[in-house]
């Protein structure tokens, strides 16, 4: 069993995200996940590729870090993994293709 860390260990990641909110208040609010196992990891779940792009730009992540894939459910997935100021970011968005939207 993996040992859990204390809440205070999340302070650097929480502070970084709070500062980012102050610097970029217009960013779309993602679903955020902080880990009790990996205190410097933040997962960002968004709804669209443009949201991923806005966050990528705000974090100054190189475009080479962006990846595209198709999930097992057939949905497109776009995202990036990068470290910024000691904080690991895992960002992704899953969305239907235009063909899937037209069929719905």
C-alpha atoms as an extended CHARMM CRD file, in Angstrom:
* protein
*
       104  EXT
         1         1  UNK       CA              0.0000000000        0.0000000000        0.0000000000  PROA      1               0.0000000000
         2         2  UNK       CA              1.2780000000        3.4660000000       -0.8930000000  PROA      2               0.0000000000
         3         3  UNK       CA              1.7770000000        5.8620000000        1.9940000000  PROA      3               0.0000000000
         4         4  UNK       CA             -0.2790000000        9.0600000000        1.8730000000  PROA      4               0.0000000000
         5         5  UNK       CA              1.3750000000       12.4190000000        2.4560000000  PROA      5               0.0000000000
         6         6  UNK       CA              0.0550000000       15.2580000000        4.5790000000  PROA      6               0.0000000000
         7         7  UNK       CA             -2.0160000000       18.1230000000        3.1820000000  PROA      7               0.0000000000
         8         8  UNK       CA              0.8050000000       20.6240000000        3.6820000000  PROA      8               0.0000000000
         9         9  UNK       CA              2.8820000000       18.7620000000        1.0890000000  PROA      9               0.0000000000
        10        10  UNK       CA              0.4510000000       20.0060000000       -1.5600000000  PROA      10              0.0000000000
        11        11  UNK       CA              1.2050000000       23.6620000000       -0.7100000000  PROA      11              0.0000000000
        12        12  UNK       CA              3.6810000000       24.3040000000       -3.5740000000  PROA      12              0.0000000000
        13        13  UNK       CA              1.2860000000       22.9330000000       -6.2290000000  PROA      13              0.0000000000
        14        14  UNK       CA             -1.7130000000       24.7210000000       -4.7180000000  PROA      14              0.0000000000
        15        15  UNK       CA              0.2200000000       27.9980000000       -4.4770000000  PROA      15              0.0000000000
        16        16  UNK       CA              1.3920000000       27.7070000000       -8.0920000000  PROA      16              0.0000000000
        17        17  UNK       CA             -2.1460000000       27.1580000000       -9.3650000000  PROA      17              0.0000000000
        18        18  UNK       CA             -3.4740000000       30.0170000000       -7.2030000000  PROA      18              0.0000000000
        19        19  UNK       CA             -0.8030000000       32.3650000000       -8.5950000000  PROA      19              0.0000000000
        20        20  UNK       CA             -1.6170000000       31.2410000000      -12.1370000000  PROA      20              0.0000000000
        21        21  UNK       CA             -5.2720000000       32.1370000000      -11.4860000000  PROA      21              0.0000000000
        22        22  UNK       CA             -4.1880000000       35.6330000000      -10.4390000000  PROA      22              0.0000000000
        23        23  UNK       CA             -1.9580000000       36.0950000000      -13.4900000000  PROA      23              0.0000000000
        24        24  UNK       CA             -4.4250000000       34.5890000000      -16.0060000000  PROA      24              0.0000000000
        25        25  UNK       CA             -7.9650000000       35.0760000000      -14.6390000000  PROA      25              0.0000000000
        26        26  UNK       CA             -9.4990000000       34.6090000000      -18.0980000000  PROA      26              0.0000000000
        27        27  UNK       CA             -8.3970000000       30.9860000000      -18.4770000000  PROA      27              0.0000000000
        28        28  UNK       CA            -11.2230000000       28.4710000000      -18.5540000000  PROA      28              0.0000000000
        29        29  UNK       CA            -11.4750000000       26.7450000000      -15.1810000000  PROA      29              0.0000000000
        30        30  UNK       CA            -10.5380000000       23.0790000000      -15.5990000000  PROA      30              0.0000000000
        31        31  UNK       CA            -11.3250000000       20.1950000000      -13.3230000000  PROA      31              0.0000000000
        32        32  UNK       CA             -8.2450000000       20.0430000000      -11.1130000000  PROA      32              0.0000000000
        33        33  UNK       CA             -6.8670000000       16.9800000000       -9.3770000000  PROA      33              0.0000000000
        34        34  UNK       CA             -4.0900000000       17.0980000000       -6.7950000000  PROA      34              0.0000000000
        35        35  UNK       CA             -2.4490000000       13.8620000000       -5.6790000000  PROA      35              0.0000000000
        36        36  UNK       CA             -1.9960000000       12.6190000000       -2.1490000000  PROA      36              0.0000000000
        37        37  UNK       CA              0.7590000000       10.3840000000       -3.4960000000  PROA      37              0.0000000000
        38        38  UNK       CA              2.5760000000       12.7600000000       -5.8720000000  PROA      38              0.0000000000
        39        39  UNK       CA              2.3660000000       16.2010000000       -4.2060000000  PROA      39              0.0000000000
        40        40  UNK       CA              3.9020000000       18.1130000000       -7.1090000000  PROA      40              0.0000000000
        41        41  UNK       CA              1.5510000000       16.7010000000       -9.7520000000  PROA      41              0.0000000000
        42        42  UNK       CA             -1.5270000000       18.5490000000      -10.9950000000  PROA      42              0.0000000000
        43        43  UNK       CA             -3.9840000000       17.0770000000      -13.4870000000  PROA      43              0.0000000000
        44        44  UNK       CA             -6.1080000000       19.4390000000      -15.5700000000  PROA      44              0.0000000000
        45        45  UNK       CA             -9.1800000000       18.1010000000      -17.3640000000  PROA      45              0.0000000000
        46        46  UNK       CA            -10.7520000000       20.3770000000      -19.9780000000  PROA      46              0.0000000000
        47        47  UNK       CA            -13.4710000000       20.2030000000      -22.6210000000  PROA      47              0.0000000000
        48        48  UNK       CA            -11.7490000000       21.3630000000      -25.8000000000  PROA      48              0.0000000000
        49        49  UNK       CA             -8.5010000000       21.7620000000      -27.7190000000  PROA      49              0.0000000000
        50        50  UNK       CA             -8.6680000000       25.5990000000      -27.5410000000  PROA      50              0.0000000000
        51        51  UNK       CA             -8.7610000000       25.3710000000      -23.7330000000  PROA      51              0.0000000000
        52        52  UNK       CA             -5.6760000000       23.1360000000      -23.7790000000  PROA      52              0.0000000000
        53        53  UNK       CA             -3.9420000000       25.6490000000      -26.0590000000  PROA      53              0.0000000000
        54        54  UNK       CA             -4.7490000000       28.5820000000      -23.7540000000  PROA      54              0.0000000000
        55        55  UNK       CA             -3.3280000000       26.7280000000      -20.7490000000  PROA      55              0.0000000000
        56        56  UNK       CA             -0.2720000000       25.6450000000      -22.7520000000  PROA      56              0.0000000000
        57        57  UNK       CA              0.4290000000       29.2600000000      -23.6380000000  PROA      57              0.0000000000
        58        58  UNK       CA             -0.1300000000       30.4890000000      -20.0660000000  PROA      58              0.0000000000
        59        59  UNK       CA              2.3290000000       27.8870000000      -18.7490000000  PROA      59              0.0000000000
        60        60  UNK       CA              4.8320000000       28.5790000000      -21.5750000000  PROA      60              0.0000000000
        61        61  UNK       CA              4.8490000000       24.9150000000      -22.5970000000  PROA      61              0.0000000000
        62        62  UNK       CA              6.4830000000       24.1920000000      -25.9870000000  PROA      62              0.0000000000
        63        63  UNK       CA              4.1250000000       23.0300000000      -28.7230000000  PROA      63              0.0000000000
        64        64  UNK       CA              6.2330000000       19.8460000000      -29.0190000000  PROA      64              0.0000000000
        65        65  UNK       CA              4.7640000000       18.7250000000      -25.6840000000  PROA      65              0.0000000000
        66        66  UNK       CA              1.2270000000       18.6160000000      -27.1030000000  PROA      66              0.0000000000
        67        67  UNK       CA             -0.0130000000       15.1940000000      -28.1510000000  PROA      67              0.0000000000
        68        68  UNK       CA             -3.1070000000       13.9390000000      -29.9430000000  PROA      68              0.0000000000
        69        69  UNK       CA             -4.6390000000       10.4780000000      -29.7410000000  PROA      69              0.0000000000
        70        70  UNK       CA             -7.8950000000        8.5990000000      -30.1100000000  PROA      70              0.0000000000
        71        71  UNK       CA             -9.2100000000        6.9180000000      -26.9610000000  PROA      71              0.0000000000
        72        72  UNK       CA            -10.6280000000        3.4160000000      -26.7320000000  PROA      72              0.0000000000
        73        73  UNK       CA            -14.0870000000        4.9950000000      -26.8660000000  PROA      73              0.0000000000
        74        74  UNK       CA            -13.2430000000        6.6770000000      -30.1920000000  PROA      74              0.0000000000
        75        75  UNK       CA            -13.0780000000       10.1810000000      -28.7570000000  PROA      75              0.0000000000
        76        76  UNK       CA            -10.2370000000       12.5030000000      -29.6960000000  PROA      76              0.0000000000
        77        77  UNK       CA             -7.8340000000       13.3850000000      -26.9180000000  PROA      77              0.0000000000
        78        78  UNK       CA             -5.3910000000       16.2880000000      -26.8520000000  PROA      78              0.0000000000
        79        79  UNK       CA             -3.1030000000       17.2180000000      -24.0240000000  PROA      79              0.0000000000
        80        80  UNK       CA              0.3560000000       17.8190000000      -22.6820000000  PROA      80              0.0000000000
        81        81  UNK       CA              2.6750000000       16.6860000000      -19.9260000000  PROA      81              0.0000000000
        82        82  UNK       CA              5.2610000000       19.1590000000      -18.6910000000  PROA      82              0.0000000000
        83        83  UNK       CA              7.0880000000       20.3800000000      -15.6290000000  PROA      83              0.0000000000
        84        84  UNK       CA              6.9210000000       24.0590000000      -14.7440000000  PROA      84              0.0000000000
        85        85  UNK       CA              8.7460000000       25.4550000000      -11.7040000000  PROA      85              0.0000000000
        86        86  UNK       CA              8.9230000000       22.0050000000      -10.1220000000  PROA      86              0.0000000000
        87        87  UNK       CA              5.2150000000       21.2640000000      -10.6550000000  PROA      87              0.0000000000
        88        88  UNK       CA              4.2710000000       18.4240000000      -13.0310000000  PROA      88              0.0000000000
        89        89  UNK       CA              1.2500000000       19.2310000000      -15.1830000000  PROA      89              0.0000000000
        90        90  UNK       CA             -0.8170000000       16.5760000000      -16.9270000000  PROA      90              0.0000000000
        91        91  UNK       CA             -3.4610000000       18.3280000000      -19.0220000000  PROA      91              0.0000000000
        92        92  UNK       CA             -5.9780000000       16.7350000000      -21.3410000000  PROA      92              0.0000000000
        93        93  UNK       CA             -9.2850000000       17.2360000000      -23.0870000000  PROA      93              0.0000000000
        94        94  UNK       CA            -11.5110000000       14.5920000000      -24.6220000000  PROA      94              0.0000000000
        95        95  UNK       CA            -14.0640000000       15.5660000000      -27.2140000000  PROA      95              0.0000000000
        96        96  UNK       CA            -16.1430000000       14.1830000000      -30.0320000000  PROA      96              0.0000000000
        97        97  UNK       CA            -15.1100000000       14.6910000000      -33.6400000000  PROA      97              0.0000000000
        98        98  UNK       CA            -17.3650000000       16.7070000000      -35.9610000000  PROA      98              0.0000000000
        99        99  UNK       CA            -18.5200000000       13.4710000000      -37.5990000000  PROA      99              0.0000000000
       100       100  UNK       CA            -19.5300000000       12.0510000000      -34.2020000000  PROA      100             0.0000000000
       101       101  UNK       CA            -21.3640000000       15.2770000000      -33.3230000000  PROA      101             0.0000000000
       102       102  UNK       CA            -23.2290000000       15.2290000000      -36.6550000000  PROA      102             0.0000000000
       103       103  UNK       CA            -24.2750000000       11.6090000000      -36.1100000000  PROA      103             0.0000000000
       104       104  UNK       CA            -25.6440000000       12.3540000000      -32.6310000000  PROA      104             0.0000000000
